[in-house]
Amino acid sequence: MPLQVDLLAVGQLFLDVLYGVLPAAPTPGQEIFTDRAQLIPGGIANFSAAASALGARTAIAARIGDGPVSRITRALLEDSGVDTTRLQLVPGWDLQVTSALPYAGDRALVTGGPAPTGAAPAPDVRGASSIALHLGLEDLPWLAETDASVWADVGWDATGTWDRALLRHLAQCEGFLPNDVEAMAYTGTDSPLTAARRLSDLVPITVVTRGADGAIGIDSRSGLEVEVGAPALGPVDPTGAGDTFGAALIVLRDRGLELRDSLEAACLAASARAAGLAGPGTTPDLAHLAALAREHRLECTEALETLLTETPGQS
């Protein structure tokens, strides 16, 4: 029987190369030096790492190869306390590597290596309280069979199709966490709020993130709509910030925080990750998050401090 975990991350795994913030994008023939380069597990692993930093027991279900990149990535996951026993080995293949180039408040991504072929095997979801899932168009029959709370996100559709067939999976989900561009593309709307309202017809909790502008959350069961801002905490490398937001939201909701407090604290966690306040590519732990909320006089401060007293090892 697999270990009991608070959050199981299901999706595609990468090895990310993170650089310090660049003054501008490199031009042909130019070499730019930065004071930082770091290897971290990327893709769906960002959910695991962020949830683990907040004290959750985490695991990851993704395909992994048997080459050197995969061996490094597995070791990094294990060093961070993430359970890797549900990784699915693909012999003769190696993980793709993504270089993240942060500049001008955003980042460009370059990914190298062949993607895995064929449909991914069904993940082992036994013992998971919540699941963070990266949605695709493929069938996911295991979704209807799990008792876990499933929180779904999506990625950029390079084809520009934004096929709404993907949204059929939301019938088996607790929450959906697209960004504003994705939400508007899938609903054919021209505002994040309108998109969130459309999506709330499909899933109990809809959260549309808006980067530096915060997030919108709708609970379709109660009719509650909330909007929160995101604090500006310093120079920005947004690589992994969206996944950090999602992981923080899931962990805090599972621990009983109301939607508004969870949204505001998740925005704070994502902003702190982007600013590198806990170190490059790192999410603050719960104590650090509560201290930042207090420093910036956020409404979620009391909820985080109460949670901190109830969480062993995080005070």
C-alpha positions in Angstrom: 0.0 0.0 0.0 1.5 3.4 -1.0 2.2 5.9 1.7 -0.6 8.2 2.9 0.0 11.7 1.4 -1.7 15.1 1.7 -1.0 16.0 -1.9 -0.2 13.9 -5.0 1.0 15.8 -8.0 0.1 14.1 -11.3 1.4 15.4 -14.7 4.6 15.9 -16.7 8.0 16.2 -15.0 11.0 18.2 -16.3 14.4 19.3 -15.0 14.4 23.1 -14.9 17.5 25.3 -15.1 16.8 28.5 -13.4 19.0 31.6 -13.9 19.1 34.9 -12.1 17.0 37.8 -13.5 18.5 39.0 -16.7 18.7 42.7 -17.8 17.1 41.8 -21.1 16.6 38.9 -23.5 19.9 37.7 -25.1 20.5 38.7 -28.7 22.2 36.6 -31.4 25.8 36.2 -30.7 25.5 37.7 -27.2 26.6 35.9 -23.9 24.9 37.1 -20.7 26.3 36.3 -17.3 24.1 36.0 -14.2 25.0 35.4 -10.6 22.8 32.3 -10.3 22.1 29.0 -12.0 20.1 26.3 -10.2 18.7 22.9 -11.1 15.3 22.0 -9.7 12.6 19.5 -10.7 10.0 21.3 -12.8 6.6 20.9 -14.3 4.2 19.2 -12.0 7.0 18.8 -9.4 6.6 22.5 -8.6 3.3 21.5 -6.8 5.1 18.9 -4.8 7.9 21.1 -3.7 5.7 24.0 -2.7 3.3 21.8 -0.8 6.2 20.1 1.0 7.6 23.5 2.0 4.2 24.3 3.7 4.4 21.1 5.7 2.3 18.7 3.6 3.2 15.1 2.9 3.7 15.0 -0.8 4.3 12.5 -3.7 4.6 12.7 -7.4 3.2 10.5 -10.2 4.9 11.2 -13.5 6.9 9.4 -16.2 10.7 9.4 -15.6 13.5 8.0 -17.7 16.7 6.1 -16.8 19.2 8.6 -18.2 21.4 11.1 -16.3 18.9 13.9 -16.3 16.2 11.6 -14.8 18.7 10.3 -12.1 19.5 13.9 -11.1 15.8 14.8 -10.9 14.8 11.8 -8.8 17.6 12.6 -6.4 16.6 16.2 -6.1 13.0 15.2 -5.4 14.0 12.7 -2.7 16.3 15.3 -1.1 13.3 17.7 -0.8 11.2 15.1 1.0 8.9 14.2 -2.0 7.9 10.6 -2.2 9.1 9.2 -5.6 7.7 5.7 -5.3 4.9 6.5 -7.8 7.2 7.6 -10.6 6.7 5.6 -13.7 9.9 4.4 -15.4 10.3 4.7 -19.2 13.4 2.7 -20.1 15.6 4.2 -22.8 14.2 7.7 -22.4 15.4 10.7 -20.4 13.5 13.7 -19.1 13.3 16.9 -21.0 15.3 19.9 -19.7 13.8 23.4 -19.6 15.8 26.6 -19.3 13.9 29.5 -17.8 15.2 33.0 -18.8 13.7 35.7 -16.6 13.6 39.3 -17.7 11.2 42.3 -17.9 9.0 40.8 -15.2 8.3 37.6 -17.1 10.3 34.7 -18.4 10.9 32.8 -21.6 11.3 29.0 -21.6 13.4 26.8 -23.9 12.7 23.0 -23.5 15.0 20.4 -25.1 14.7 16.7 -25.5 12.0 14.4 -26.9 8.7 14.3 -25.1 7.5 10.9 -23.9 5.4 9.1 -26.5 2.0 7.3 -26.0 -0.5 7.8 -23.2 0.7 7.9 -19.7 -0.3 5.0 -17.4 -2.9 5.6 -14.9 -1.3 7.0 -11.7 -1.4 5.2 -8.4 -3.7 7.6 -6.4 -4.2 5.3 -3.4 -3.8 7.1 0.0 -3.9 10.6 -1.5 -6.1 13.2 0.2 -5.8 15.7 -2.6 -4.5 15.5 -6.2 -3.0 18.3 -8.3 -3.5 17.3 -11.9 -2.3 18.9 -15.1 -5.2 18.3 -17.5 -4.9 17.1 -21.1 -7.3 16.0 -23.8 -6.6 12.3 -23.2 -9.2 10.1 -21.4 -8.7 9.9 -17.6 -11.0 7.0 -16.4 -9.2 6.8 -13.1 -10.6 10.3 -12.2 -14.1 8.8 -11.6 -12.6 6.1 -9.3 -10.7 8.2 -6.8 -12.1 9.6 -3.5 -9.4 12.3 -3.4 -10.2 16.0 -4.0 -8.8 16.7 -7.5 -7.6 20.2 -8.4 -6.8 20.7 -12.1 -4.8 23.2 -14.0 -3.9 23.5 -17.7 -1.0 24.7 -19.7 -0.5 26.9 -22.7 -2.0 25.5 -25.9 0.6 26.2 -28.6 -1.8 25.1 -31.3 -4.2 28.0 -30.4 -7.1 25.5 -30.5 -8.1 25.6 -26.9 -10.3 22.6 -27.3 -13.1 22.7 -24.8 -13.2 18.9 -24.8 -10.5 19.2 -22.1 -13.1 20.7 -19.8 -15.1 17.5 -19.6 -12.8 16.3 -16.9 -13.9 19.1 -14.5 -17.1 17.0 -13.7 -14.8 14.9 -11.5 -12.8 17.8 -10.0 -13.1 19.8 -6.9 -11.3 22.9 -8.3 -9.9 24.4 -11.5 -6.9 26.7 -11.5 -6.3 28.3 -14.9 -4.7 31.7 -15.4 -6.6 34.5 -17.0 -5.4 34.0 -20.5 -6.3 30.3 -20.4 -9.7 30.9 -18.8 -10.7 33.4 -21.4 -9.5 31.3 -24.2 -11.4 28.2 -23.1 -14.6 30.2 -22.5 -14.4 32.6 -25.4 -14.8 35.6 -23.1 -12.9 38.9 -22.8 -12.6 39.3 -19.0 -11.2 37.1 -16.3 -14.3 37.5 -14.1 -16.7 36.6 -16.9 -14.5 33.5 -17.7 -14.5 32.5 -14.0 -18.3 32.7 -13.9 -18.6 30.6 -17.0 -16.2 27.9 -15.7 -18.0 27.9 -12.3 -20.9 26.1 -14.0 -18.6 23.1 -14.5 -16.7 22.7 -11.2 -17.3 23.6 -7.5 -14.3 25.9 -7.0 -13.0 28.1 -9.9 -9.9 30.1 -9.4 -8.5 32.3 -12.1 -5.0 33.7 -11.5 -4.0 37.1 -12.8 -0.3 37.3 -12.1 0.6 40.5 -10.4 -3.0 41.5 -10.2 -4.0 38.6 -7.9 -6.7 36.1 -8.3 -10.5 35.6 -8.6 -12.2 32.8 -6.8 -15.8 31.5 -7.1 -17.5 28.8 -5.0 -20.4 27.6 -7.1 -22.0 25.8 -4.2 -22.4 28.9 -2.1 -22.3 31.5 -4.8 -19.3 33.3 -3.1 -17.2 35.4 -5.4 -13.9 36.9 -4.1 -11.1 38.9 -5.6 -7.7 39.4 -4.0 -4.5 41.2 -4.9 -0.9 40.1 -5.0 1.7 42.0 -3.0 4.7 43.3 -4.9 7.7 41.8 -3.1 10.7 42.5 -5.3 12.4 41.5 -8.5 10.4 38.9 -10.3 11.2 35.5 -11.7 7.8 34.0 -12.2 9.0 30.5 -13.1 6.9 28.1 -11.0 4.9 30.8 -9.3 1.6 29.7 -10.7 2.2 26.1 -9.5 3.3 27.5 -6.1 0.0 29.4 -6.0 -2.0 26.2 -6.7 -0.1 24.1 -4.2 -0.5 26.7 -1.5 -4.2 27.0 -2.2 -4.8 23.3 -2.1 -2.8 22.8 1.2 -4.5 25.7 2.9 -8.0 24.7 1.8 -7.4 21.2 3.0 -6.4 22.6 6.4 -9.6 24.5 6.7 -8.9 28.1 5.6 -11.8 29.9 4.0 -11.6 30.7 0.3 -10.7 34.3 0.6 -7.9 33.7 3.1 -6.6 30.8 1.0 -6.5 32.9 -2.1 -4.7 35.8 -0.5 -2.2 33.5 1.2 -1.6 31.6 -2.0 -0.9 34.9 -3.9 1.5 35.8 -1.2 3.3 32.4 -1.5 3.5 32.8 -5.3 4.9 36.4 -5.0 7.4 35.3 -2.4 8.5 32.4 -4.6 8.9 34.8 -7.6 10.9 37.2 -5.6 13.1 34.5 -4.2 12.5 35.5 -0.5 13.1 32.0 0.7 15.9 31.3 -1.8 15.9 30.8 -5.5 13.1 28.6 -6.7 11.9 28.0 -3.2 8.5 28.5 -1.5 8.5 30.0 2.0 7.5 27.6 4.8 4.3 28.3 6.8 6.1 30.4 9.5 7.8 32.6 6.9 4.4 33.0 5.1 2.7 34.1 8.2 5.4 36.6 9.0 5.2 38.0 5.5 1.4 38.3 5.8 1.8 40.2 9.1 4.5 42.5 7.6 2.2 43.4 4.7 -0.9 43.6 6.9 -2.9 41.1 4.9 -6.3 39.9 6.0 -5.2 36.3 6.0 -2.6 36.9 8.8 -4.8 35.7 11.6 -5.8 32.5 9.8 -2.2 31.7 9.0 -1.0 32.3 12.5 -3.8 30.2 13.9 -2.8 27.4 11.5 0.8 27.8 12.4 0.0 27.0 16.1 -1.8 23.8 15.0 1.0 22.5 12.6 3.8 20.6 14.2 7.3 21.5 13.0 6.2 24.8 11.3 6.2 27.3 14.1 
